[in-house]
Amino acid sequence: MPAFSESLLREIRDLAFFRVLSGKNAMVYVDVLEALDRESEERPDGLAREEAIAMIAEILTDHPEFQPDTLTPEGEPTPAASFEDLEAISLTARDKARQVLDHLVRCRWLEEPPRRDWQRRVYFDAHSSTMMMALRKIAFPDAAVFTDKLLAVCALLFNEMEIIERPWQTVENCLSYARQGLNELRTMQKSVQRLTRRQLEEDTLKGNLEMVFDRYAEEVAHTCYAELVRARLPTRLPDAVRRIGERLMDSFDTMSAMQTEYLRRHDGMSAETARAKVRNALDELSRLLEMVLPMADEIDRRTADFTRRSLARFRYLQEVTGERRGEMREFFEQVNRMLKGRRFTGNWELEPELPPCRMPEAQIPAGRDSLYEPPQRRTALEQEAMADEELSDEDRDAGLRDMERALKESLSVRRANAFVADMPGGKGAAISSADLPWEETRSTADLLALILHAESPDARYRLETDRQVEETESPTLDPFPGGRVERFRLIKK
């Protein structure tokens, strides 16, 4: 079998095919090829040459500095012309478009076969379409997914009936699922890495938050990373790897059945070779499953790095958002340029001299009196008894505040629990409000505390009323010193 490089070169027939994707004009050529490929999909009869030239000329209007490449007869690019030579060459947009079209035809991205009717039509090469599909997948990657491929491997390896009836088919399915699962993990790694890079390129707080809550949450967190965590692979895969050795490799009957199936599919192969192929497949399956956990750990590390960098970027954008945002950004960008590829160390003498950070002096034009000062809290003073005619409005307000504070402190859940603890009976005991031993000195406060904290999680009791059972009946009222209260039952917890 010929080498891969020989087969590839025999198909494309010219290495200039790949040179279109490199060099100073690569971005222009890619945009041109994208437009021509899209149009060719709807035009199986090809594009007229003049129509293709018009499309290319329209794209070149966004690149006025473009100068087409030329190739030597051997297919090598010619030396780059000097700036003066390029200035001397004045080509119209259609002239440049015509040279771009001819260059792509020479590089075998486009075809322009001769026709009997002398019409010149341009076709997109089949290999070019394949290459454009690959480039689109790179430029616009799909969202990362994590399905149940690896869990299916674990399920198949523990399915005793499948191993007994179809052992070799089970191994083939496990290999296929394991490869697909690893590809999903690699895609997940790349997605997190790509989002981290884009997060660091965001210049606004809005873009920072959209990257976290829209792009990352939709493409990674809610779809694939959550499924990866839910799969609990660290607890399943080690058992699956042990199952390969104990149930497949070390089982004479199972190895013989897989060897027989392999020989049936490959006529003329020796038994020793078939057995070696089977064992290699089992070794590969074990190796693939052992790669899963390190890759999952790497995804966890990159996910944590994305979170850390997103928070750091958010704080940075907060700091540099203001009237002097431009100065702050310029300072940090200059520091990044000076220390590119390096780290701060403890030896500051070896670091380059950083630019001075000149910050404006903060001053208050009208002095401190222009600022609002909140009122200061004063320590409450003990109120002295005074005759009614000597009280002022301020004294009365202060007394009411002290009374409210004292009342609030007295109606605590501790007081209610203490009152319940004095009642007879243990946990579950029920006492009617008509039987409660009220005292004139504390009855009102105790009753209020009981009712106020009946729904508190710290209450060691609960209250029940007759209205919870008979909603249509008028409630019975029980007297207590100073008033009446709807009948209730006090039940200890």
Secondary structure, 3 states (H helix, E strand, C coil): CCCHHHHHHHHHCCCHHHHCCCCCCHHHHHHHHHHHHHHHHCCCCCEEHHHHHHHHHHHHCCCCCCCCCCECCCCCECCCCCHHHHHHCCCCHHHHHHHHHHHHHHCCCEECCCCCCCCCEEEECHHHHHHHHHHHHHHCCCCCCCCCHHHHHHHHHCCHHHHHHCHHHHHHHHHHHHHHHHHHHHHHHHHHHHHHHHHHHCCCHHHHHHHHHHHHHHHHHHHHHHHHHHHCHHHHHHHHHHHHHHHHHCCHHHHHHHHHHHHHHCCCCCHHHHHHHHHHHHHHHHHHHHHHHHHHHHHHHHHHHHHHHHHHHHHHHHHCCCCCHHHHHHHHHHHHHHCCCCCCCCCHHHCCCCCCCCCCCCCCCCCHHHCCCCCCCCCCCCCCCCCHHHCCHHHHHHHHHHHHHHHHHHCCHHHHHHHHHCCCCCCCCEEEHHHCCCCCCCHHHHHHHHHHCCCCCCCCEEEEEHHHCCCCCCCCEEEECCEEEECEEEEEC
